[in-house]
Amino acid sequence: MQNKIICIIVVSLSLGTTACQPPSDKPEPSDVASTPAQTEAPASTPSLAEAKTPKALTKAIVTLSEEALKDQLICTKLHDTINAIDNKNELEDIHGIQRQLEACLPVADHAEIRQWLTDYQAMYARFLSFNSPTDSAAFFTVMNNIEQGGKITVAQLKQVNPRIRYLLGLMRSKADIKLRYIGANDFEFYHDLTAMADIFAPYLPDDQREFIQRMAQDNQKLFWFDGATALSFEAVGARAIYWEAFMSRYPDSSFYDDAKTLFDTYRYLLFFGADNTQWTDDERRKFYIPAKEQWMMQLAKRADSQLAKDAQKLLTFMQQSDNERQNLYPVDKKDRNGHEINERRVTQAQLNQALEIPSLSKTLKEKNCVNGILCVDNEVQ
């Protein structure tokens, strides 16, 4: 036992790799299980991570049980371990990460949990990525047949790269991996976001737990499809209402800014639609489906709501004549070259003035909040 302690001290001080290095990144469940009594050191004893001198390190080591020491070593390396996973790894490597999280999350501080959550989401995106195929026709045939539940031949399967074959094999073995068509002759592999949220939710404050659970629910399905929102009018409205309420309930949440990004995203879609998604005619005179107007009128009656104010403005705008709109919201109807601007663009510009909602392109350019359980700054994706 003395030799074991000396060896661990050398490794911890040098941070080198030796035959006595910390346990593998893929421990068996029994390797990472511990009880609260095993992992809690006396208050007067510094933790392994806090030890700054050989004497303090020795004191911390002898105080901890062998299992607790093993867990601390695993947890201090967990950030690097998660970030080492990419699209060359296998599913068992992720299972190993999950077992390490089971051991580390109960004893981690808030900052560590948030960091591991960010790392874990990025890790899964890397794991499910694959290189674009050289033969797009063969790729589409294979992926389309599998997504539709059809059959493919061995010869067809050999036409896609080994990583795609591996992921398809996982999917067929009932692993938590699925395939879907995302438009433009392309496909993506995805997984259960709720299962991801469930790993971290018990260790987060109420606002953060609610945030990631709602994100998991909403982002499990596609947001965009061929330039159009894949959501119904009612779904867009329900999400806008939810995120407005979230900001009201948790004004001091560390996720408040992300909730505001989500609110602005769905708020814009609700009142403006998207390039290939329109709820009203081009002149904003009527809804294509009368039931949507009734929904908007109900929204306008909500108390203490920015959405209600927006709805009131939209309904008023729809009743205004061209002259009234031009007087209230003047817009140059000709471009720099003197050419007439089409009516739809003029109406859009006037409605922009009336509602003053951040543009969708600006909101989505800054953050991606529609693919995972956390928003991600686009420049760091």
C-alpha positions as CSV (number, residue, x, y, z in Angstrom):
1,M,0.0,0.0,0.0
2,Q,2.9,2.3,0.8
3,N,4.3,1.8,-2.7
4,K,0.9,2.7,-4.2
5,I,0.8,5.9,-2.3
6,I,4.3,6.9,-3.3
7,C,3.6,6.1,-6.9
8,I,0.4,8.3,-6.9
9,I,2.3,11.2,-5.4
10,V,4.9,11.1,-8.2
11,V,2.2,11.0,-10.8
12,S,0.1,13.8,-9.3
13,L,3.2,16.1,-8.9
14,S,4.6,15.5,-12.3
15,L,1.3,15.1,-14.2
16,G,3.2,12.6,-16.3
17,T,2.0,9.3,-17.7
18,T,3.5,6.2,-16.0
19,A,2.5,2.7,-15.3
20,C,0.8,4.1,-12.2
21,Q,-1.4,6.6,-14.0
22,P,-5.0,7.2,-13.0
23,P,-7.6,4.5,-14.0
24,S,-8.7,4.0,-17.6
25,D,-11.2,6.4,-19.0
26,K,-13.5,3.4,-19.4
27,P,-13.8,2.0,-15.8
28,E,-16.2,-0.7,-14.9
29,P,-19.2,0.4,-12.8
30,S,-17.6,-1.1,-9.7
31,D,-14.5,1.1,-10.3
32,V,-16.3,4.3,-9.9
33,A,-19.0,3.5,-7.3
34,S,-18.5,5.1,-4.0
35,T,-20.5,6.1,-0.9
36,P,-20.8,9.6,0.6
37,A,-18.8,8.4,3.6
38,Q,-15.9,7.4,1.3
39,T,-15.8,10.5,-0.8
40,E,-16.1,13.2,1.9
41,A,-12.8,14.2,3.5
42,P,-12.6,16.0,6.9
43,A,-13.1,19.7,6.7
44,S,-9.6,20.4,8.0
45,T,-8.0,18.4,5.2
46,P,-7.5,20.0,1.7
47,S,-8.9,18.1,-1.2
48,L,-6.5,16.5,-3.7
49,A,-7.2,19.3,-6.2
50,E,-6.5,22.0,-3.6
51,A,-3.1,20.5,-2.4
52,K,-0.3,22.9,-3.4
53,T,2.7,21.3,-1.7
54,P,4.1,17.7,-1.4
55,K,3.2,17.7,2.3
56,A,-0.4,18.8,1.7
57,L,-0.7,16.3,-1.1
58,T,0.5,13.5,1.1
59,K,-1.9,14.5,3.9
60,A,-4.8,14.5,1.4
61,I,-3.9,11.1,0.0
62,V,-3.6,9.3,3.3
63,T,-6.9,10.8,4.4
64,L,-8.8,9.6,1.5
65,S,-9.8,6.0,0.9
66,E,-8.4,4.2,-2.1
67,E,-11.8,4.4,-3.9
68,A,-12.3,8.1,-3.1
69,L,-8.8,8.8,-4.3
70,K,-9.5,7.0,-7.6
71,D,-12.7,9.0,-8.0
72,Q,-10.9,12.3,-7.4
73,L,-8.3,11.5,-10.0
74,I,-11.0,10.6,-12.5
75,C,-13.0,13.7,-11.8
76,T,-10.1,16.1,-12.1
77,K,-9.4,14.6,-15.5
78,L,-13.0,14.4,-16.7
79,H,-13.0,17.7,-18.7
80,D,-10.0,16.4,-20.8
81,T,-11.5,12.9,-21.0
82,I,-14.8,14.1,-22.4
83,N,-13.1,16.5,-24.9
84,A,-10.9,13.7,-26.2
85,I,-14.0,11.9,-27.6
86,D,-14.6,12.4,-31.3
87,N,-16.0,10.6,-34.4
88,K,-13.3,8.0,-34.1
89,N,-14.5,6.6,-30.8
90,E,-17.0,3.9,-30.1
91,L,-20.2,3.9,-28.1
92,E,-18.5,2.1,-25.2
93,D,-16.3,5.1,-24.7
94,I,-19.4,7.2,-24.1
95,H,-20.7,4.7,-21.7
96,G,-17.4,5.0,-19.8
97,I,-17.9,8.8,-19.7
98,Q,-21.4,8.2,-18.3
99,R,-20.1,6.0,-15.5
100,Q,-17.5,8.6,-14.6
101,L,-20.2,11.3,-14.5
102,E,-22.3,9.1,-12.2
103,A,-19.3,9.1,-9.7
104,C,-18.3,12.7,-10.1
105,L,-21.6,14.7,-10.4
106,P,-22.7,14.1,-6.7
107,V,-19.5,15.6,-5.3
108,A,-18.9,18.3,-7.9
109,D,-19.4,22.0,-7.5
110,H,-21.7,24.1,-9.6
111,A,-19.0,25.3,-12.0
112,E,-17.7,21.8,-12.7
113,I,-21.2,20.5,-13.5
114,R,-21.9,23.3,-15.9
115,Q,-18.6,22.7,-17.6
116,W,-19.1,19.0,-17.9
117,L,-22.6,19.6,-19.3
118,T,-21.2,21.9,-22.0
119,D,-18.4,19.4,-22.7
120,Y,-20.9,16.5,-22.9
121,Q,-23.2,18.2,-25.4
122,A,-20.2,19.1,-27.7
123,M,-18.9,15.5,-27.3
124,Y,-22.0,13.9,-28.6
125,A,-22.1,16.3,-31.6
126,R,-18.5,15.2,-32.5
127,F,-19.3,11.5,-31.9
128,L,-22.3,11.6,-34.3
129,S,-20.5,13.6,-37.1
130,F,-19.2,12.0,-40.2
131,N,-17.3,13.0,-43.3
132,S,-19.3,13.9,-46.4
133,P,-19.5,10.9,-48.8
134,T,-17.8,11.1,-52.2
135,D,-20.7,9.4,-53.9
136,S,-23.7,11.4,-52.9
137,A,-26.2,9.3,-54.9
138,A,-25.1,6.1,-53.2
139,F,-25.2,7.9,-49.8
140,F,-28.7,9.1,-50.4
141,T,-29.9,5.7,-51.5
142,V,-28.6,4.0,-48.4
143,M,-29.6,6.6,-45.9
144,N,-33.1,7.1,-47.4
145,N,-33.8,3.4,-47.4
146,I,-32.7,3.0,-43.8
147,E,-34.6,6.0,-42.6
148,Q,-37.8,4.8,-44.3
149,G,-37.3,1.3,-42.8
150,G,-36.4,-0.3,-46.0
151,K,-33.6,-2.8,-46.8
152,I,-30.2,-2.4,-48.3
153,T,-27.7,-4.9,-49.7
154,V,-24.2,-5.5,-48.4
155,A,-22.9,-4.0,-51.7
156,Q,-24.9,-0.8,-51.1
157,L,-23.7,-0.6,-47.5
158,K,-20.1,-0.8,-48.7
159,Q,-20.6,2.3,-50.7
160,V,-20.7,4.5,-47.6
161,N,-17.7,5.2,-45.4
162,P,-16.8,3.0,-42.4
163,R,-18.0,5.6,-39.8
164,I,-21.4,5.8,-41.3
165,R,-21.6,2.0,-41.4
166,Y,-20.6,1.9,-37.7
167,L,-23.3,4.4,-36.7
168,L,-25.9,2.6,-38.8
169,G,-24.9,-0.6,-37.0
170,L,-25.5,1.1,-33.6
171,M,-28.9,2.3,-34.8
172,R,-29.9,-1.2,-35.9
173,S,-28.7,-2.6,-32.5
174,K,-31.3,-0.4,-30.8
175,A,-28.7,2.0,-29.3
176,D,-29.8,5.6,-28.5
177,I,-29.0,6.8,-32.0
178,K,-31.5,7.5,-34.8
179,L,-31.3,8.8,-38.4
180,R,-33.4,11.6,-40.0
181,Y,-33.6,13.5,-43.3
182,I,-32.8,17.2,-42.9
183,G,-33.5,18.4,-46.4
184,A,-31.2,19.2,-49.4
185,N,-30.4,15.5,-49.9
186,D,-28.7,15.3,-46.5
187,F,-29.2,13.3,-43.3
188,E,-28.0,13.4,-39.7
189,F,-27.7,11.1,-36.8
190,Y,-29.2,12.2,-33.5
191,H,-29.9,10.9,-30.0
192,D,-32.3,11.3,-27.1
193,L,-31.8,14.8,-25.6
194,T,-34.0,14.0,-22.7
195,A,-31.6,11.2,-21.7
196,M,-28.8,13.7,-21.8
197,A,-30.7,16.2,-19.7
198,D,-31.6,13.5,-17.1
199,I,-27.9,12.9,-16.4
200,F,-27.3,16.4,-15.2
201,A,-30.8,17.7,-14.1
202,P,-30.7,16.3,-10.5
203,Y,-27.5,18.3,-9.7
204,L,-28.7,21.7,-11.1
205,P,-30.7,24.6,-9.5
206,D,-34.4,24.7,-10.3
207,D,-34.1,27.3,-13.1
208,Q,-31.2,25.5,-14.9
209,R,-32.9,22.1,-14.5
210,E,-36.1,23.4,-16.0
211,F,-34.2,25.1,-18.8
212,I,-32.3,22.0,-20.0
213,Q,-35.4,19.8,-19.7
214,R,-37.5,22.2,-21.8
215,M,-34.7,22.5,-24.4
216,A,-34.5,18.7,-24.6
217,Q,-38.2,18.5,-25.2
218,D,-38.3,21.2,-27.8
219,N,-35.1,20.5,-29.7
220,Q,-35.6,16.8,-30.1
221,K,-37.3,17.6,-33.4
222,L,-36.0,19.6,-36.4
223,F,-36.3,23.4,-36.2
224,W,-35.6,24.1,-39.9
225,F,-36.5,22.1,-43.0
226,D,-35.6,23.3,-46.5
227,G,-35.7,27.0,-45.5
228,A,-39.0,26.7,-43.6
229,T,-39.7,26.3,-39.9
230,A,-40.6,22.7,-39.2
231,L,-43.0,23.9,-36.4
232,S,-46.7,24.7,-36.6
233,F,-48.0,28.2,-35.9
234,E,-49.4,27.0,-32.6
235,A,-46.1,25.4,-31.6
236,V,-44.2,28.6,-32.3
237,G,-46.7,30.5,-30.2
238,A,-46.6,28.1,-27.3
239,R,-42.8,28.3,-27.2
240,A,-42.8,32.1,-27.3
241,I,-45.3,32.1,-24.4
242,Y,-43.2,29.6,-22.4
243,W,-39.9,31.5,-22.7
244,E,-41.6,34.8,-21.8
245,A,-42.9,33.1,-18.6
246,F,-39.5,31.6,-17.9
247,M,-37.9,35.0,-17.9
248,S,-40.6,36.3,-15.5
249,R,-40.1,33.3,-13.1
250,Y,-36.3,33.4,-13.1
251,P,-35.2,37.0,-13.7
252,D,-31.8,36.3,-12.0
253,S,-31.2,33.0,-13.8
254,S,-27.7,32.5,-15.3
255,F,-29.7,31.2,-18.4
256,Y,-31.8,34.4,-18.6
257,D,-29.9,35.7,-21.7
258,D,-30.4,32.4,-23.4
259,A,-34.1,32.4,-22.6
260,K,-34.3,35.9,-24.1
261,T,-32.6,34.6,-27.3
262,L,-35.2,31.8,-27.5
263,F,-38.0,34.3,-26.8
264,D,-36.9,36.6,-29.5
265,T,-36.5,33.7,-31.9
266,Y,-40.0,32.4,-31.5
267,R,-41.5,35.9,-31.1
268,Y,-40.1,36.8,-34.5
269,L,-41.4,33.6,-36.2
270,L,-44.8,34.1,-34.6
271,F,-45.3,37.6,-36.1
272,F,-43.1,37.5,-39.2
273,G,-42.8,33.9,-40.2
274,A,-39.8,32.9,-42.2
275,D,-38.7,32.9,-45.9
276,N,-40.7,29.8,-46.6
277,T,-43.1,30.0,-43.8
278,Q,-45.9,32.6,-43.8
279,W,-49.0,32.7,-41.7
280,T,-50.6,35.7,-43.6
281,D,-50.8,37.1,-47.1
282,D,-47.9,39.3,-48.4
283,E,-49.7,42.5,-47.5
284,R,-50.5,41.4,-44.0
285,R,-54.3,41.8,-44.4
286,K,-55.5,38.4,-43.3
287,F,-54.4,35.0,-42.0
288,Y,-54.4,32.1,-44.4
289,I,-56.3,30.1,-41.8
290,P,-59.0,32.0,-39.8
291,A,-58.3,29.9,-36.7
292,K,-54.8,31.5,-36.5
293,E,-56.4,35.0,-36.2
294,Q,-58.6,33.8,-33.4
295,W,-55.5,32.4,-31.6
296,M,-53.7,35.8,-32.1
297,M,-56.8,37.6,-30.7
298,Q,-56.6,35.5,-27.6
299,L,-52.9,36.2,-27.2
300,A,-53.7,39.9,-27.3
301,K,-55.8,39.6,-24.2
302,R,-53.0,38.2,-22.0
303,A,-52.0,40.4,-19.0
304,D,-48.5,41.8,-18.4
305,S,-47.2,40.3,-21.6
306,Q,-44.9,41.7,-24.3
307,L,-46.4,39.1,-26.7
308,A,-49.9,40.5,-26.0
309,K,-48.7,44.0,-26.9
310,D,-47.1,42.7,-30.1
311,A,-50.4,40.9,-31.0
312,Q,-52.4,44.0,-30.4
313,K,-50.0,46.0,-32.7
314,L,-50.1,43.3,-35.4
315,L,-53.9,43.1,-35.4
316,T,-54.1,46.9,-35.6
317,F,-51.5,46.9,-38.4
318,M,-53.6,44.4,-40.4
319,Q,-56.5,46.8,-40.4
320,Q,-54.6,49.9,-41.5
321,S,-54.8,51.3,-45.0
322,D,-51.7,51.7,-47.1
323,N,-51.8,55.5,-46.5
324,E,-52.1,55.0,-42.7
325,R,-49.2,52.6,-42.7
326,Q,-47.0,54.9,-44.8
327,N,-47.8,57.9,-42.5
328,L,-47.0,56.0,-39.3
329,Y,-44.2,53.9,-40.7
330,P,-42.6,55.7,-43.6
331,V,-40.6,53.5,-46.0
332,D,-38.8,54.4,-49.2
333,K,-40.7,52.4,-51.9
334,K,-37.8,52.6,-54.4
335,D,-34.3,51.2,-54.2
336,R,-31.1,53.2,-54.9
337,N,-31.5,52.7,-58.6
338,G,-35.0,54.0,-58.6
339,H,-36.7,50.7,-59.0
340,E,-39.9,49.9,-57.3
341,I,-39.6,47.7,-54.2
342,N,-42.1,44.9,-54.1
343,E,-45.1,45.2,-51.8
344,R,-44.1,42.3,-49.6
345,R,-40.8,43.9,-48.7
346,V,-42.4,47.3,-48.1
347,T,-45.0,45.7,-45.8
348,Q,-42.2,43.8,-44.0
349,A,-40.2,47.0,-43.4
350,Q,-43.3,48.8,-42.0
351,L,-44.2,45.9,-39.7
352,N,-40.6,45.9,-38.5
353,Q,-41.1,49.5,-37.4
354,A,-44.4,48.7,-35.7
355,L,-43.2,45.8,-33.7
356,E,-39.5,46.4,-33.1
357,I,-38.6,42.8,-32.8
358,P,-34.9,41.8,-33.2
359,S,-34.4,40.2,-36.7
360,L,-34.2,36.5,-36.9
361,S,-30.9,36.5,-38.8
362,K,-29.3,38.6,-36.0
363,T,-30.6,36.4,-33.3
364,L,-29.6,33.1,-34.9
365,K,-26.2,34.5,-36.0
366,E,-25.2,35.1,-32.4
367,K,-26.3,31.9,-30.7
368,N,-27.6,28.4,-31.7
369,C,-30.4,27.5,-29.3
370,V,-32.3,25.1,-31.5
371,N,-30.2,22.0,-31.6
372,G,-29.2,20.8,-28.1
373,I,-30.0,21.3,-24.4
374,L,-27.8,24.4,-24.1
375,C,-27.4,27.4,-26.3
376,V,-24.0,27.7,-28.0
377,D,-22.2,30.8,-29.2
378,N,-21.9,30.3,-32.9
379,E,-18.2,31.5,-33.0
380,V,-17.2,28.6,-30.6
381,Q,-19.2,25.8,-32.2
